[in-house]
Amino acid sequence: MKKLALAFLVAASALGGNVAYAGADDAKWVAQCVMDNQAEKVGIEVIAKYCTCMNEKMSDNETLSITQWEKTHPTEMRACERASGWK
């Protein structure tokens, strides 16, 4: 539960603290992405920036998770890796 709370807080701050504007659904997807990538050897802030970037590139009507979507969108994935400082 602590990891989920941390993921949500990081996601909220990555979305600029404006979760109400970004939408609770966006925060949920970003938090899940952060959780999916927590074992990676980069900081939580980098992961949150990456997940937020990926979420922003996705359609509001997308039904796939960010982790699922990134597998079919390598161009967007590479762009968000660069933007977040991941690579």
N, C-alpha and C positions, 0 to 999 in steps of 0.2 A: 504494500500500500504506500510506503514511503517513496518508492521509486516512481509510482504513478503520480503522486503529488508533486515530486520534483520535476517530472517530465511536464506536467501541466504548468507549473510555474515558469519553467524555462520556455515552454511554448508561448505562454502569455507574454513574457518579456520579449521574445523574438518577434512577436506580432506587434511590438511597439506598446505593449501594455493596453492596447485598445481591443481587447477580445470582443467587447460588445459591438464594435464596428466591424471587426473582421468576421465575426460570427462564431458562435459556440461550436458549430460544426467544424470550422477551420481549426480551432484550437484543439479539438478532439483528434483530428487527423494529424496535426503536427505533433501532438503529444504521443500518439501511437508511433509515428515515425521515429521520434527521439528514443522511445523504448526499443523499437526494432534495431536501432543502431548503437545502443548503449555499450556494446562490447568492442566497438571500434576504438582504435588507438588515437583518437583525437578528442579534444575537449568538448564538454557538453554544449558550450556556447557555439562552437563550430557546427556541431550536429544540429542544433536548433536553427541556426542560420540556413544551413543546407535544407532542412525540412521545410522551413518557411518559404524559401525560394521555390522549392519544388511545388509546394501547395499553391503558390501564386501563379505558377505556370499551368496548373490544371484547371479545367473547366469547373464551374460551380456545380454542374450536373454530373460530374464524374462519380462513378460508384466504386472504383478500385481504390485501395489504400495507396498512399504515397509509395510504399515499398513495392507494391505490385505494379504501379504505374511506371515507376522509374525503369523497370526491366524492359519496357516496350518503348521507352523514350530516351535513348542514350545521349542524344544531342542536348536535351534539357538537363539530363543528369550531369554531364560534363560541365555545362555552363554553371550550374548551381554549385558543383564542387569547387570551381574556380572562384565564384562569387563569395563563397563562405570561407575560403581559405583552406578547404579540406585538402586540395592538391594544387 
